[in-house]
Amino acid sequence: MSGFLTLPFLAVLFSVVATGETAESPYQGDSIDDAVLWVNPNNPSDSLILATLKASNQKPVKPTGLLVYNLSGEQLQFLPGGTPNNIDIRYEVKIRGISQPLIAASNWWSNHVSFYTVDSQSLEVRRILDEAPTGLSDLRGLCLYKNSLGEIHYFAIGEDGQGEQYLLSEAGSTSLVNRYQLASAAEGCVVDDQMSRLYISEEKKALWRFSADEVTQPPTRIMRTSWFGPLRADLEGLTIYQKPNGQGFLIASSQGNSHYLLFDRQENNYIGRFKIDDGLIDNVTGTDGIFASNLNLGNLYPEGVLIVQDHMNIVSGRSANQNFKLIDWRKISLHLNRDLKHE
């Protein structure tokens, strides 16, 4: 990876098209934000997309909560409750004696964190544990961390850039571990568990890397936002596409130019960027949350998938409610293998 060109203005820009999309949000306006993928261990092609419905944009307010889709984009379930904004997932989490997938979501109105799991037999998503309060105002960002000891932590970020780190015990209780602070508004975050790195998007300023084990230590700036460079405000969703032996990519949603930037996992060198153009499915703009998986999900997505929020969904030439687009990772890897040059 270190052989890739890293100068921002020399790096490759390429285009891909979406290969799938979810059903529309039930509400108009900016109503959905982030998504994760639960991979079905019994049949990966029957995996589930869990997405946050954060706002109804109506008075009186209508129900918000979690939307659940299959890989064909059909809505299977709606779990009303809360105002979920960001969402993350970890597997084989032991809670009250049961090893299960854990999904956590931030709620921007109550400033609480909600917890869910998936039943691998019924494929139903359900709530577990009580909602956990934070000391933050306008809670937006949230990402989980499973450390080398198997402990589950989560990092929460308020819209003003204040952050908190919590430990979730096997008994299901939460405890504050650390507080940290960014200089301005922040939201998107992701943890690379294998490397114990926390990445945070400071929306108007920069992409940062923290130590997930020592979050109060000064972070490393990976790239600034700029008017004409590849990373433009607002900087939003972050995700990791893992490959063996520490290889793979950190991916960032650059909302200001509707591009997706790729950084290598090891050194975080900038590699290139891509956009999602019109194809059989419309193009994608203004993305908030993103989520990548490298797992074989069956014939449609044998090398994994990238899921992105589409701020302005277009159906038959007309504006429609927001939704999520799915991109076959093979379409991205084709360009990574063909277009990116070594020094």
N, C-alpha and C positions, 0 to 999 in steps of 0.2 A: 504493500500500500504506500509506503513512504516514497516510492518512485514516481507517483503521480504528480503532475504539475499542480502547484498550489497557489499561483498568483491569481487573484480573483478575476482579473480582466482577460486572462488567457484560458481559463478553465472552460470546459465544454458546456454549451447549452443545447439540450435536445428536447424533443417532444414525444409524448406517449398519448395513448387514448385510453379512456376508461373501458373496462370489459364488463362491468356490472354496476348496478345502482340500487339503492334501497327505495322503498315506498317513500312518498313525501311526508314531511312533518304534518301533523294535523292542523298547525297554526301558521298564519302568515308572518312575515317579518323575520327578524333574527331570533329564532326559536330553538335551534339545536346547536350543539357545540362540539362534543367529543365522543369518541367511540373506542371500544376495545373488542377483541375477538376472544371468545372462549372456544378452545379447540377440543372437540369431542374425542376422548381417548378411544372410544369404541368404533367410531366411524367419522373420521375427520371431515368428510363432505357434509356431515350434518352438524357442523359447528355453528355457533351463534354469534351474532354481532349485538353488543349491548351499547346503547347510545343514550346520551343525555338530552332530554327535552326540558330546557331550562326556563322557558317563558311562553306564556300564551298570547302576550301582547294585546290583551282584551280587558275590558271592564264590564261586568265583574270578571275577575280572574278565573280562568278555567284550569282544570287539573294539569299539573306537570309531573314529571317522573322519569322512569326509564322505559325506553322503547327497545324491543327485542326483535331481531330479524334473523332469517336464515341467510345462507350465502347467495340465494337467488334474489334477496332483497325484500322478500315478503315479510310483513309484520306478523309476528306470532304472538306477541304478548305486550301488554302495557302495565307497568307497575306504578300506579299513581302515588304521589307523596313527595314532598320536598321540592327544591328547586335545583336539581343537580346540574353542575357545570362541567367539571373535569372528572374523569373516571380512569381507573387503572385496575390491573389484575395480577395475581400471583397464584401459583399452583401448589398443591400439597402443603397447605397451611394447616397446622394442627390447632384446632380451637375446641376446647372442652372435650378433649379426647378423640375428636374426629378429624381426620386429614381430608381436606376439601379445598376446592378453589375458593379464593377470596377476591371479591370485587369491592372496591371502595370508591365512593363518589363524594365530591365536595358539594355543599349547598350554599349558594350565594346569599340567600335571604336570611336563613337561620344561623349561618356560620358553623354548622355542624357537619360531621362526616357520617355518611350512611354506609352500611356494609351489607353485601349480598353474597349468595353462592348459587351454583347451578347443580341441579340434580341430574347426574349423567344418565339415569334411566328414563325419567319422564321428560327431560330436557326443559324443565321449568326453572325459571329464575325466582328466587325468593329472598326475602330479607332475613338477615341473622344479626344478632346482637342489638344493643340499644344504640341510638345515635350518640356520637361522641362530640362534645362541644370543643370549640377552639377559643383562643383568646384574640382572634383576628376579626377585622372588620371587612365586610364584603369579600368573603372567602371565595376564591376563584380556582387557583392552581392546586393540584393534588397529584402526588405520585407515590407509589409503594416501593419499598426496598426490602429484599430478603437477603440478609447479610450472611457471611461465611459460617456463622453459628446457627443459622436457620431462624434467627429472630426476624420478626416483621416490624418494620418501621414505616411511617408515612410522613411525607413532607407536605405541609400545607402553606399556601401563599395567599395573602390578601392583596386586593387590587392596588394598595398603596406600596407594595413591595416588602411589607413585613412578612416574615416566615416563621414557622414553628415545626419542630420535629417531634413526633410521638412514637412511643413503643406500644405495640399491641401485644398483650400477654396471651398465653395459651388459655387463660381463664376468660379471656374476652374483655379485659379491662384495658384502658389506655392511660398512659402517663407521659407528661411533657418531658422531653430530653434536652432540647436546645431551642433557643431563639436565634434568628439571623435576620439580616436586613439588606435589601437592595435599595439603590438610590431613588428609584422611581417605579412606576407600575410594572408588574410582572405577573405572568400567569402560567404559560406552558412550562412543563418540567417533565423529566424522565430520569430514571436511575438505571445505569448499567450495573447490574448486580455483580457480574463476574469481575468487574474492574473497580467496584465500589466508588463509582463516580455519579454525582448528581449534576444534571444539566438544567439550567433555568434560562428562560427567555425574558430578558428585561426589554419590554416591548419597543421602546423608542430608542434604545441605546446599544444593546449588545447581547450576544450569546455567551453565557458563563459556564465554567466547569468548577464544581466544588468537590471536595472529598465528602463522600456520603457518611464516612465515619467521623469526620471532624469538620462539620459544616460551618463552624464558627471561624475557621481559618480563612485567610484571604483567598478568594477564588482566582482562577485563571481566565482571562478573556480570550475567547476563541475567535470572535469576529465582531467588529462594530457594525451597526446599521449605518447607511449613508444614503444620500440622495441619488447617486448614480451607480453605486456598486451593486453586487448581487443580492445583498441582504438589506431589505428595506422595511422600515416600520409600516405597520406593526409586525413585529416578530411574534409568532404565535406557537402552534403545536410543535412538539418534539417527540421523536420515537427512535427506537433502535432496531435495525435489521441485523440480527446476529448470524454469524457464520462461525465455523469451528476455529479453534486456536486463537481466539481473540480477534478474528477478522470480522468484517462487516462494516456497517455504516451507521452514523448518527445522521438523522434526517430532520431538517427544520423547515417549517412553513413560513415563507417570507410573504406576508399578506399584502405588502405594498406593491409588489409586482406579480403576485400569483405564481411564484416559482417555489420550487422545493430544492433546498440545498443539501448536498451530500458531503459529509466529512468522514474520514476513516476513523474507525473505533480506537485504534491504538494511539496515534499521535494527534488526532483531531485536525489533520491537514484538510484544507478545502479541496475537494475533488472536482466538483461540477454541479450543475443544476438542471432541472427539467421543468417543463410545464405540461399541463394536461389539456390537449386540444380537442376540438370537435371530431367526433367519429360517428359511429352508430348512436352513441350517447353524447350529450352536450359537453362542452368544455367546462373547466372548473376554475372558479375565481374566488379570491378572498377567503381562503381556507383558514378555519380555526384549528380544531383538533385533528390529529393524524395518528394512525396506529399501523405498525408493520409487523408481520409474522413471517418467519422463514420456513415454517412447517409445511409439509405436504398436506394439502387440503383436498386432494382428489384430482380428477381430470381437469377441472377448471383452473385450479391454482396449485400445480404440483410443486412449485418453488416458493409458495407463499403468496402473500397479498399485501398491498398497501391500501388502507381505508382512509379517505379524506372527506372532511365536511365541505360541502359546496354552498357558498354563501348565496349564489344567484343561480338557482336551478331553472333551466329552460326546457320546456316540453312543447314539441310541435311549434317552435318559434315564439312561444309565449312564456312570460314569467310565471313560474310555479313556486309552490312552497319549497323550502330548503330540503336537501336530502344528503345522503352520503354516497360517494362514488367508490368503486372497487377497481383496482388496477392489478392485473396479473403481473407478478414480479418478473416474469420472463421478459416482458416488454421493456422493463427497466434494465435488466441484466444484459439484454442484447446490446444496448448502447454502452453499458459499462465495459463490456468485453470488446466492442468494436471501435468505439469513438475515443475513449480515454487513452492518452498516450503516456508512455514512460519517458522519463528524462534520459 
